[in-house]
């Protein structure tokens, strides 16, 4: 079976399936991500797949199922995977960690798109902490850099590729925090205080990603928080626990 990987959970799920004697290949986007799978001694595809490439791979390798463990915001690859599985007539299984349930309040607001988040920034102004990851960082930089009374602070993973992207977008080095997570509530609050953050922008993610620590520590400090919700894709079947996914595989 083919595991489309893009999260920490994907690595753990792949190891879990191997422990239960399942034959697994994995597809990742970057060489850095591939390094996490080398010790498993399984076939690894590296690179962003088009639908045609995914279809070709599934047919060539005769995969019996596609397990989609990509990031919830990587909706395009999920759409490709669902379409390929349907065309080849094999199961498509979506795995993702459960959403963290938080209720909207005076400091916490939910939006459905990056555009809405950008409009919130334009309205509120001030020092904005953007923690949505590197992939969509250009949306914020191209829309808001240089606007008066707005300072964007970006937290990114500390890779040369990420830093080069920030430089190419004209993001000042003093506005980049390159750190590996996850981050405790205390560390988050120290960053908020040090930079004088008044608005936090984040994506909706699960407990394991440090989402609660980030959001709750901001709310405790009276920092308004904008959460970009997960895309509402219609997955044919979704699993939130490894064991449930394994049971399905063993029955089908």
C-alpha positions, -999 to +999 in steps of 0.1 A: +000+000+000+010+036-006+013+060+023+012+097+013+031+113+041+032+149+053+029+149+091+046+134+121+017+111+124+025+097+090+059+084+102+043+068+133+015+053+112+039+038+087+060+022+115+027+009+131+017-008+098+051-023+093+049-037+129+017-054+118+033-070+088+018-047+061+038-040+030+042-002+028+058+023+004+058+060+013+058+092-007+071+125+007+078+159-008+113+167+004+146+149+010+145+162+046+112+143+051+126+112+035+154+110+061+128+102+088+119+070+069+153+057+059+156+036+091+124+017+081+140+002+050+110+007+028+106+022-008+105+060-006+093+083-034+106+119-030+089+148-048+056+165-052+033+143-073+009+154-100-022+133-104-007+116-135+025+107-117+005+093-087-017+072-111+014+059-129+030+049-096-001+032-083-005+012-114+032+003-117+036-008-081+002-025-080-007-008-047-038-023-030-047+009-011-038+046-007-035+059+028-035+096+029-017+110+059-008+143+043-012+176+061-049+187+064-041+218+044-026+199+015-060+195-001-047+192-037-028+160-031-057+146-012-080+153-041-056+136-065-054+106-042-092+102-040-095+105-078-067+080-084-081+055-060-115+058-076-101+053-111-080+023-101-108+009-078-087+006-047-095+019-012-087+055-003-082+058+035-077+092+051-059+094+084-057+126+104-055+135+141-087+147+156-094+184+155-089+203+188-122+217+200-121+253+210-150+277+214-149+312+198-147+340+223-136+376+225-100+367+218-105+337+195-119+339+160-122+313+132-118+320+095-121+298+065-093+312+043-059+329+043-076+359+026-099+364+057-068+361+080-050+388+060-081+411+062-080+406+100-044+417+100-052+448+080-079+458+104-061+451+136-025+461+126+003+460+151+028+431+157+015+399+142+028+364+149+023+342+118+027+305+126+010+289+096+041+273+082+063+281+052+040+269+024+017+299+024+041+324+038+042+343+005+005+351+008+012+372+039+044+386+027+032+398-007-001+412+007+012+429+039+050+436+038+055+474+037+020+483+049+021+510+076+017+500+113+020+462+105+050+441+116+049+405+106+069+380+127+071+345+111+080+313+129+093+287+106+113+254+107+150+261+107+161+248+072+182+266+046+154+263+021+129+280+044+153+308+052+161+313+015+124+316+008+120+342+034+149+362+020+135+360-015+102+374-002+120+403+014+112+394+050+137+411+073+159+386+093+148+402+126+113+392+118+121+355+114+120+330+143+135+297+129+129+270+155+120+234+157+088+226+177+068+216+195+066+247+218+056+248+254+031+274+266+059+291+285+081+294+255+052+308+234+044+334+260+081+344+262+080+350+225+048+369+226+062+392+254+096+397+238+082+408+204+051+426+218+027+404+198-009+416+197-023+393+170-016+355+165-023+338+132-024+300+132-038+270+114-062+245+131-042+215+141-043+187+166-031+184+201+002+168+191+012+199+171+013+222+201-019+240+189-035+242+223-003+255+240+000+282+214-036+294+214-043+291+251-011+309+261-020+338+237-056+340+250-042+341+286-022+372+276-052+389+260-037+384+225-064+381+197-060+348+178-071+340+143-075+303+135-076+293+098-099+262+098-091+230+080-104+227+044-137+210+043-129+181+019-154+153+016-133+123+024-150+089+017-136+075+049-116+090+077-097+074+106-084+091+137-068+061+153-042+037+139-060+006+153-092+015+135-074+019+102-056-014+107-089-032+114-104-018+082-074-030+062-077-065+076-114-067+068-111-055+032 
